[in-house]
Amino acid sequence: MERHPLDPLTADEISAARTVLAEAGKVGDTTRFPLVVLDEPDRHTVAAHRPGDPVVRRVRVTLLDRATGVSAEAVVDLTARALVAWRELAAEEDGQPPILFEEYELCDAIVKADPGWRKAMADRGIDDATIGRAVATPLAAGHFGRPEESGRRLLRSLTFLRCDETDNPFAHPVAGLVADVDLTERRVLRLLDTGPVPVPAECGRYDPARTGPARTDLRPLEITQPEGPSFTLDGHHLRWQNWELRLDFNAREGLVLHQVGIRDGERLRPVLHRAALAEMAVPYAEPDPGRNWVCYLDAGEYLLGRNANALRLGCDCLGEIRYLDAVLSDDLGRPETLPNAVCLHEEDTGLLWKHTNIFDATGETSVVSRRARRLVISYITTLGNYDYGFYWYLYQDGTIAFEAKSTGIVQTSATEPGQSTPHATEVAPGLQAPYHQHLFCARLDVAVDGFGNTVEEVEAVRLPPGEDNPNGNAFTVRATPVTSGADGGRLAEPASGRTWRVVNPARFNRMGRPVAYTLVPQPNPLLLAAPGSSVARRVAYATRHLWVTRYAPERRYPDGDHPNQHPGGVGVTAWAAADEPLENTDLTLWHTFGPTHLPRLEDWPVMPVDGTGFTLRPTGFFDRNPALDLPPEGGAHCHG
């Protein structure tokens, strides 16, 4: 099969990258590979590619020497089989590579071997007979400017218990105990013990054997497509209705959409060059010293794609399903295949458009309607206690939407039973579920009918009563261009219905207006941590709902390339500070969204899905409703 510059890495390519590095003397027995991803070519290079053109493939590799803690980043040219770039990382300035899978077990073993931790557990009545049921969790350490932590590769570990091997450990947090683990020296650097608190005793199991009899009044619901799905997949090139795009999957971001375009007559019109969830921060609200450091950067620290699930038919996806496998690198730089990583299917979504014509000249009432369906492209990842489903939706009217569904188990802490706290919800006796946020950031490399785009902030404006508005009923729309990087950080405003319109000033619709797509947010609170705090420095992208920056191929992630233990001050805030002109040029939109989670009793022991997301809607991009051509026949549509 002919290769495309944006095709996902193959197993052979991952193996070849490791071989090139080994031949260059960069791989030893203690070398690990925290991240191996495609080094994507510049968007203009990709746009110029034609079938049959030669393809240059490069790989970006992050390496870590477990024996010394020294890390580096490399670029390997697979076409030339050469190492073309190498740089050692300075841990304090550059940050640490992502957490390795093998470091999870290493952290658990280091903590459990520490005499101080064992004494603290004994002080809580957890003796040698029960300590085997303890779970030492490997949690990202953050960055707090402590001199004794400078340059070290760290994890911080909380401790939980199980009643037995099948139990939910988050039902039994061991409060007041934190172990700071040096992964290179393989020792507990610091043990924080603020004193015993009763370990919650009530189990948190949610398996059918322990949740009571299942309901018996649900009858079968079958979704069938006897002639198969309406989409076609050629390698990683996807076509559905008028949509065309390319699919990718990498270890850090998971699912990536490339070259998203929609056919309008004879022309395939681009909308997005690249779209992915680039980061998600989960900061917690507890000020207690045992918990006030907790903030996870799940893409940059843990890797969304590397933690993805192998999906199961009928459970994770329903209907006429097509799956895509993902080829990733393990900790040793060897390829591994995750089966059924991405799910493709169609869904009926109700009414698309309808009109009942009560003014029909024949005297009969005329009804015309069409049902809607959407194409769903999704994957699910598990990060510790939480599970996340990520869904891209393509609609027949040209709309694009994204939804993040959070489920799984809430993080927990412990207090005396019945003790209240202003920072958490007691979900079982003595078991607290802390308040926290899920702050997602989508990277959208826009290409609305081409690469020369401008963002306009659009809001509804009430007009004052006067000679031109005698009844005071008038309102209008104000559109303000985002002209420079200094203006590039924007806030949502529900009261004015604020949206952001991406226009192409060189392309016009039949009314003579620039064609556009509009980003419609679902406004929620931004980062609630105090300005100047460690969290605010490291998750600065979440201080605005939208950042607009100039596109550059090296601007990949809103919090920088290596956010693990990074002090902050990099990424979108640094690019915005450069104050670059933003009109009629290549742009990237960084959109922050997500819930502030105040847990409920109904979220325990496993929480129902909580959804959040955004929409991209065509706004004068087409000259009329692009779904008028949907057929009325076939049972899925009505005409009467």
N, C-alpha and C positions, 0 to 999 in steps of 0.2 A: 504493500500500500504506500502511495506517495506521502511523504512527510510534509507537515505544515509547520511553520515557525512556532506556533503556539500549541502544538500537540503536547500532551503530558509526557513526562519522562517515562521511558520504558525501563524494564529490568536490566537490559543490556547497557543502557546509558548510565544507570546508577553504578553498575559494576565497573564500567569503563572509567568513570570519574574517580572511583576509588583506586583503580589500577594506576592511573596517571599520577595521582597524589603519592601513591606508594613508590612508584618509579622515581619520583622527584625527592624521595627521602623524607616525606612529610607524614608517614604513617608508621607507627610502632605498635608494640603489644598493648600499650595503655591508651592509644588514640581512640577517641570516640567521635561520632558524627551526630551531633544534636540536630542538625538541619541540613537537608539536601533538597534544593529546589531548582527549577528551571530559571536561568537568567534570561528573562524575557527581552526580546529585542524592542527597540524604540517603536512607538506606534506608527510612525511614518514609514519605517522599514517594513513593518507588517502590512500596512495598507498598500504598499507598492508590490508586494509579493503576488506572483501569478503562478498557476499550476505549471510544473516543470522547471521553475527557477531553482537554483541550488539553495540549500538551507543550511545555515550555520547554527549549530546547536551548542549552547554554553550552559554550564551548571554553576550555581553558587553554593558553596559548601561552608558550613561552620564546623570547626573542629575543636576538640577539647582533649588535652592530655590529663587523664584522671590522676596520674601520679604527681604532677607538678601544679595542676590547676591552670596552666597556661592555655589560652584559647587563641584561635586565629580564624580568619575568613579567607576563602580562596575562590577564584574563578577558574574553571577548567573549560578549555575549548575542546569539545568532543570531536568536532570535525577535524581539527589539526592534531588531536590527541596531545595537547600541551597545557601545562599550567601557565596561565597568562597573568594572574594576579595573586598576590599573597600578602597578608598583613596580620601581624600579631595584634591582639586586642589588649588594650590597657584596661584592666577590669574596672577601676574606679571611674575612668572617663567614658569608656565605651560600654560598660555593662557586661553581663555574663550571658553565655549561650543559654538556650532553653533547657529545661529540666529533662534529663534522660529518663527513660523508663526504668533502667536498672537502678537509678538513684532512689526510686520509691522504696525498694526492698533494702537498699543500703541504709537509708535514713532510719527505717524501722529497726534494723539490726543494731545500729550505733546507739540509738536511744535506749533500747532494751538492755544493752550491755553496760550502760552507764551506772556506776554505784549510786550517784546522787539521785538519779531518777528512780532506781529500785527502792531506795530508802523512802523517797517521797510517796511512792505507791504503798509501801508497807505502812507508813504513817496514816494512810487512808484506809487501812484494813485490807489491802489487796496483797495477799501473800504469794509465795511461790506456787501454791496450788491453783491459784486463779489468774496469775499474771500472764499465763499463756493466752488468755482471751483478750489481752490488750492489743490495741491497734495504734501505732504511732504514725500519724498522718504527715506526709511530706508536703509542706505548704511554702509557697514562695515567700522569701524573706523581706522583700521591699528594700527601701534604702532610707536610713535615718541619720546618716552622717556620723555614726559612731566610729571613733578611730580604731578600736579593736576589731571592727568588722571590715575595715578598708581592704580591698583586694581579695578578700576571701570568697570562696564559693560556698554559699550558705543555703540551708533550708531551716525553717522553724517548724517545730512539730508540736501539735496538740495531741492529747491522748484520749482515746475512747475505749470502751469495753464492749464485749459481746456476752450474752448469756450462753451462747454456744456458737458453733461455726456458721449456722444459718441465720443468726440474729442480725439485726440492724444496729451497727455500732453507734450511729448518731443518736440513738435513744439513751445512751449512757456516757455522756461526756465526763471526763475527769477534770473538774474545774481547777483553776488556779495553778496550772502546771504547764510550762512552756520550755521546750528544749531547743536551743539554738545549735544547729549541727554544722560543723565544718566538714564538708564532703571530701576535701583533699586530704586533710589530716585524719579524717575518720574518727572524730571525737566530738563530744558535746562541749561546745565553746562556753556556753553559759546556760545555767538552769535557773529559771524563774519559778519560785514556789511561794505563792501568796497565802498558802494555808488550805487545809482540807475543807471541802464542801461535800455534803452527801451526794453520792452518785445516784442519779435518778434510776429507780428500780424497774419501772414499768417498761415492758418490751415494746418495740415499735415495729413489729412484723406486719406485713401487708400481703402475704401470700394467701391464696384461697383457703388453705386448710385452717387458717386462723382468723379469717374475717367473716365467718358465718356462712350460711347457705347462700348460694348464688341466686339471683333473680330468675324466675321461671317464665316471665311474661314477655320476653323478647322473641319475636318471630324472625326468621331469616331475612336478611337484607342483601340482595345480590346485585352486583354491578357487573354488567356484561357488555362486551363489544364483539358481537359474533364475527364481524369482518376485520377485527383487529383495531389498533389505535390509528389515529389520523396523522401521527407524526412519522417521519422517517429519520433514521440515524445512519450516517455513513461515516464510520470511524467515530470521530468526535464532532462531526459537523451535523447539526440538528436542524431539521425543517419542520415547521408546523403552521398550518394555515398560511398566512403571509410572512411569518417570522422565519429568520435564519440566524444562527449563532453557532459558536464553537464552545465546547465544554472542556473544562480543565479541573484538576483536583490536585492540590499540593498539601504538604504536611502542615504548614502554618495556618493558612486561611481556609483550608478545606475547598469547597466548591467555588469555582471562578467561572464567570461567563465572559466570553470574548466576542468582539465584533457582532454585537447585537444589532440587527437591522430588520426592517420591515418592508416588504414589497408593496409598492404603490404603482399600479399599472405595470409598466415594463421596467421600472427602476427599483433597485434595492437601495433603500435609503437608510443610512446608518443612524443609530440613536446613541449607543454606548460602545466605546472601544473596549472597556473592561469594567466589570462590576463584581465586587466581592465584599464579604464582611472582613474588615481588616483588623479589628481589635474588639475586645469586650472586657471592660473592667467591672469587677464586683467588689466595691468597697463596703465595709461594715461599719456600724454606727456605735459599737460599744466602746466607751472610754477606759474600761478596766485595763490595767497593764498587761493582763494575760491575753487581751484581744484587740487592743487599740492599734495594732500593726497590720491587721488583716485587710488586704486588698489584693485580689487576684487579677492578673492580666492574662486571660485564658488563651488568647492567640499567641502573644509574644513570649509568655513564660512556659505554657503547657502544650501548645500546638493543637489547634482545633482539628486539623485534618488527621494528625497522627492518632488522636483519640476517637476517631469516628467508629461507628458501629457497622457491623455486617448486617444489612437489613433483611427482614424476614417477611415473606409474602403473607398478606392477610393480617399482619400485626402492625407493621410500620407503614405499609402502603397497601392500597386496596384498589382493585380493578384490573385493567389490562396493563400490566407492569412491564417495563423494560429497565434492566439494571445495568450499571456500569461499574466495573471493578476499578480500584485505585492501586497504583504501584508506588510504594513509598520506600524510604530507607529505614533500616533498623539502627540501633545504637552503634553497630559496628560498620556501618556504611554499606551493608548488603541489602539488595532489594527484597521486599516482601510485598505480597499481594493481599489487599483487603477485598474480599469478594462482596459484591452487592453494596458498594459504598454509596452510590448515587441512584436514586429512584426517579423514573420518568413515568408520568401517567396523566390522563385527562380527568377532569372533574366537571360535572354539571354544577353551575353556580346560580341557577335561577333565571330570572327574567333579564334579558339584555336590553330590548326596547319593545315598546308597545304603544299603540294608539287605538282608541275606540272613537270612530268618526260618527258623531251624532248629527252631522250636517250633510250626510250623504244625499246627493240630489235624487237618488232613486227612492228615497223614503225609508230605505233599509239601513239598519245600523251596521257599519263595516268595522270589523276588528282585525287588526294585523299585529302580530307579535312574533318575536324570535327569542328562543332560549339561549342562554349564554353557556359557554364552557371555557375552561382555562387549561393551559398546560402547566403542570406542576413539576418542578425540578428541585429535588430535596436531598438532604442527608441529615443524619442524627449523630451527635457526639456526646460522650459522657466524660465529664470533668469532675472527678471526685464524687461529691454528693449530688451534683446537679446533672440533668440531662437536657440537652438543647436540640430542638428540631429547627432546621433552617430551610426556608421554602422561598424559591423564586416562582412568581406567577406571571405568565404571559396570557393576555386576554385578546379576544377577537376584535376589539375596538381600538387596539394599539396601546392599551394601558400595560404598564409593568408594575409589579408590586413585590415587596419583600416582607416576609413575616418570620419572626423568631418566636418559637414556642418553648417556654421554660417549664420543665417538670422535674421529677426526681425527688430528692429529699433535702429539706432545708438544713442549713448549718445550725448547730445547737451549742448551747452552753448550759451551765447548771447553777441553781441557787437553792436556798432552803425552800421546800415546798410551800407554795402560797405567797412567797416573797415577790413583790412587784418590782419592776424596773422600767424606767422611762425609755429604754433603748431596745426592748424586746417584747415578745408575746409569749406567755406561758402556755405551751401547747399540750403539756402533760404535767403531772405533779413534779415540781422542781426542775422541769425541762423548759428552757427558754430558747426561742427562735429569734435571733437578733434581727433588727431592722437592717436593711441593706439596699443597694441599688444594683441594677444591671444596666450598664452604660455601653451599648453597642455603638460601633462606628463603621459605617459603610463607606467604602471607597468607590466613587463613581467617576471614571474617566469618561466624560461626556463627549459626544461626537454628533450633535444634532444636525443632521444633513451635512456633516463635514466637521473639520476640526476647529474652525474659527467661530468660537462661541462667546457669548456674554451672558452674565447672570443678572437678572433684574429682581429686586425684592418688590413683591406685589401685595398690596393690602387695600381693603375697603375703607373708604374715608367718608364720614358723615359731613354733609355740607350745611353751613349755618343758614337759618331762615333769612330771607331778604327779597329784594326785588325779583331775582331770578329763581327764587325758591320760596314762593309765598306761603305754601302749606308746610314747609319744613320737612318734606318727605324725601328729598333728594340725597343721594349719595353717589359716589363715583369710585374709581379705582386709581390708585397712585402707584406708579412703577418707578423705582429708583435703581439705576444701574449700580452694581458693585464694581467700582472702577479700579481699585488698587488693593494690594495686600493688606494695608492698614485698615481697610473697610471689610476685609474678608471674613471676619468672625461675626456671625449673625445669630440673633435670638428669635425663636418662634414667638408669636403673639396671637393667641386664640381670639382675643377680643376684636382684632381687626382681620381675622382670617388670613394671616400672613402666609404667603407661599413664596417659592423662588422659581422664577421662570428662566429657563435656559434657552436663549434665542440664538439663531444664526442670522446676523445682520446682512448676510449676502444672499439669502434665500427667502423668497416671498411666496405667500399663498395668493389665492385669486382675489383677495380683498386688498392686496398690496401691503400686507403686514408681514414682518419677519416670522418665519416658521419657528415653532418652539415646543418644548416639553416642560411641564411644571412639576417640581418636587413638592408634594403635599405631605407635610409632616403630621405625626401624631404627638402633639406637644406633651411632654412630661417634665418633671423637675430635672435640672442639670445637676452636676456634681454638688453634693451638699456638704462635703468636707470643707473646712475653713480655708480661705485663701492663704497661701504661704505654707500650708501643711505639706507633709511629705506626699500624701495622696494627691493634693492639688498640683504639686510640681510634676509628678509622674503621670498623671492622667489629665494633663492640661487640655487635651482635645475635648474633654467632656465639660468644659466651661462655656461652650457655645453649641447651639443646635446645628450650626452649619459653618464650615470653613470653606472658602474658595481660594484655591492656590493655582499658580501656573503648573501645568503638567511638566514633569521631568521624570525620566525612567528610573532615577535613583530615589525618588520620593515614593516609597512603597507602603509605609505604615505610619499611622498618625502619631505614634509615640516612639518612632525611631526603629532602627534595625535590631537593637539588642536591649529591650526594655527590662530584662531580668536584672534586678539590683542596680538599675541605672538611676542616677539622681534626678533626671528629668531635664526639661529645658530644650528638648529636641523635638523634631517632628513638625506638626502643623503650626505651632506657635512660632517656631523659628522661621519657617518659610513665610508666614504672614508678616513677621517683623521686617523682612527684606523689602516690603512695600513695592512689589513688582506690579506693573500695569496688568490689568485683568480683562480688558475689553478686546473682543474680536481675536481671540487667541486660543491656544490649547489649554484646557482647564481640567482640574480635578475637583470634584465636590466631596467633602468629608462630612457625612451626616451623622450626628449623634442622636440616639433615641433609646428608649427603654424604660422599664417601670422602676419606681421606687417601691420596694417590696416590704410591706408591713404585714408580716405573716398572720394568718388566721388559724383558728383551730382546725378548719377544714383543709388546711395545707399539711396536716400531719395524719398518718406517718409518711404518706407519699402525696405530693401535691398535684391537683389537677392542672392541666396546661394553662399557662398565662401567656397570651399572645400580644405581640407588639410589632410595629413595623412602619412602613412608609409606602407611598405610591408615586409613580411617575406617570403623568397623564399627558397625552398629546393636546396641545393648545394652539390651534391654528396650524398644526403640522400638516393636517389633511384639509382638503377643500370642502369636505362634507363628511357625514357619518361613514366611516370606513367599513361598517358592518352591515350596510344595506344589502350587500350581495349574498348574505346567508340564505340558504334555500328554505322555503316554507315546508317542504315535504319531509318525510322520513320519520315522523312520529315525535321527533324532538322539538318540532316547531309547530306553530299554529297559524292558520289563515282562515278567516271566516267572514 
